[in-house]
């Protein structure tokens, strides 16, 4: 066991004391306002009770008894249906299998844990969310940190009992169970869809931590200061290191009605807003494709494409910003040039869908090389007709 760190113990004690003092101050302020509106003979008694209630040992002992009323989760059931009663899970992202698709496993160690249960006991969750040196008190509890134990109490028996109680916050309550209001589906794991034994029954849960991360990301992309600056730069044709993200046809689903806390703590922080990304096929829009006539260069048409103009403006603004001569600058420049090349190949492929021979028109002023690039079959036919021998002149009678 590592030796106790006296400074760390002192810091943890100060963190806990500060939390309890703020809770006490909020309570005393509320009592003062109530007494000001309507004088209460028991006002002083309530103040004394509040001070005793928020003494460290008293509050910790009470919190250890109430912690069973809430549960820390990453995947919850109530968003599926608010009246569903069944299993919630606490599965940190780092414990999940690494897959090639997006999921909770992508969050890593930086994830927001949710909590469900009695809202009156949420002060315990706020307490365990307190962070010291980038580690929450909950993480220290789960690690059975000896310095935290010493900070909680000088009595090892008491501090260990409290730590054991708080560690129960992440434990599954009862046996795994679904509910008639929950979603369930049969997933074929065998080869015979007619054989019931080839199915596995799944009970999907709501990935609360992942949904919260998505919500925070989209909110930042839509309303964050850096995102607003990037959009302003785009309008002005200036360069910005930050890309602009758009979320067309974004839908918002309300969870929990007028009291989102009934669903979970994170749902309450989002005011019940659950964002739904549009799951729609793309709408293909393209003008009528025409052959390149009345021009002596294909690059005039290529340069007029909207995406090409946008990329050229981006590259120009980037180079005018006098970026540092480093690998990051070269990579950014290469990225834009590659996108221009992709547009050129797309431009060429589109013209390749025209009927062969369009470049043989007398109205086509393209050079031979460009004709061979854009209309290879037509240019080949033209070359054959030029190289074919002239028919013999018939002899006169």
Secondary structure, 3 states (H helix, E strand, C coil): CCCCCHHHHHHHHHHHHHHHHHHHHHHHHHHHHHHHHCCCCCHHHHHHHHHHHCCHHHHHHHHHHHHHHEEEECEECCCCCCCCCCCCECCCHHHCCCCCCCCHHHHCCCCCCEEEECHHHHHHHHHHCCEECCEEHHHHHHCCCHHHHHHHCCCHHHHHHHHHHHHHHHCCCCCCCCCCCCCCEEEECCCCCCCHHHEEEECCCEEHHHHHHHHHHHHHHHHCHHHHHHHHHHHHCCCCCCCCCCCCCCEEEECCCCCHHHCCHHHHHCCCEEEECCCCCCCCCCCCCCCCCCCCCHHHHHHCCHHHHHHHHHHHHHHHCCCCCCHHHHHHHHHHHHHHHHHHHHHHHHHCCCCCCHHHCCCCCCCHHHHHHHCHHHHHHHHHHHHCCCCCCCCCC
